[in-house]
């Protein structure tokens, strides 16, 4: 049985659907049941931030897919709570259950990366490597569909898409569908244990992505100084909002390029969906 932690999210739902279609027995593990369930998948409630809820939820799992993240501002959580501590607790349970772990991480995760999420993912990766649990790590760049959706939602009433910062820094965007293919394959292919699979797409600036989303209207920019103020002022009252502001500042200047070619050479089965293609086909 394969348990998908965070199986109600953007990536987790696609992974769950793909595994169910392949005839795998799948359990979705999340805090609350999805409004629309994936046919063939079973749901169990558990909270990654509360390790005591995990053993029962993972009973009978042979493979555990860790697909949750702590960057949703509406959930009042953090990457430290979810991507580091939550995943570390999950890995410890997997060791007791003698289950394999497929950890969803981020391209260029490292201990000293300027983005908190990347540092927390790195900590989880290191714990997994040292645990003795059979593992596969799937590292992905920024999910293109998420950013396209945010830009579209901000471009209502004839306004241009809202871009945080200058928007001139290249960022690698990948289709979440491509990532789901890699994660599902890692969950079912034991020959991939001990390997790190990087999944990336196109290098685009946020201004370029905004132009693809709304070519007829120029983007509106939230100045860096406003992001800096938000990152400080909101910290005591809305820490998740402050974290997003600080993240936007880093993304406006850090090196977030990625060359996906070597990974596709190593794993020829990885799909290649261009960002321009997914923007044009999206409703």
Phi, psi and omega in degrees: 000141180250124177258128180252106178280127187081029184288356177262357182276182183303311179282313185302322180294320178294319178297314180300314181297318181295316180295319179296320179295333178277001177089010179282149173278119188235136172243126176270126180244119180202172181289326180221153183292146178290150178297323176238115183278149176284125179304132178090354181256142178263145180248138174226133180276132174197160181240119181301333181281351179239093185303335182293340181273351188278318185305314180293322181293332185259010180301124178089359181282132175266329179226135178242124177260118180264094187245010181277161175214160184248037182252007180279114183295339182280351185256356176063037180234176183224161174300327178296319181289319187262301189287332176260290187295317180298314180291325177298315177298321179296317179298321179296321177293319179300322179297317178295321182280353183058044179253150172285156178234130169252110183261125175273119182236199183234145177301133179071024173302138180200164183290335184243021179294144181293342179267130182301317182304318182294322179292320181290321176298319179300317179299319178294319178301314182296321178295320180295316180299325184273352189283337187087357177282135174298130190221156164224136177249126175251114180259132181235154172273192185296136181288115184298319183299322179296315182289322176298317179298316180296318179294320178295317181295330181277352184255044179272161175058038176078002180277154175284160178301147181268124181246133179273123181084199182288328177077017183257002183272124180296135179229141177274125178245136180232148175289132179296336177294322177295319179295320180298322177300315181295317182292315180297319179294318179298327181290332187250348183251101184292343179289348179270002179295140181082010182243152174250120182253114178269130180236115180227178182223246187252141172275118179219147170280162176296328176297318178294319178295320178297323178294323176295321182288316181223079183295341185272348182228130180291151180290153172261142185247136168269114186301153179301322181298323178293321177295320179298315179297315179299319181296335179265312186292321184280349186304315182287330188256324179223077185300328180292322177293318178298322179295319178296321178295317179293323178297318179298321178297317180294317181295341181277356182216341183285159177282104182241022174287159176202134176263108184278352186299313181302321180294322179288334173290318179289327182232081186297345180280351179294131178286166180223095179258121180285148179297321179299322180295315183288329175296317184286333182269344180289147180292000000 
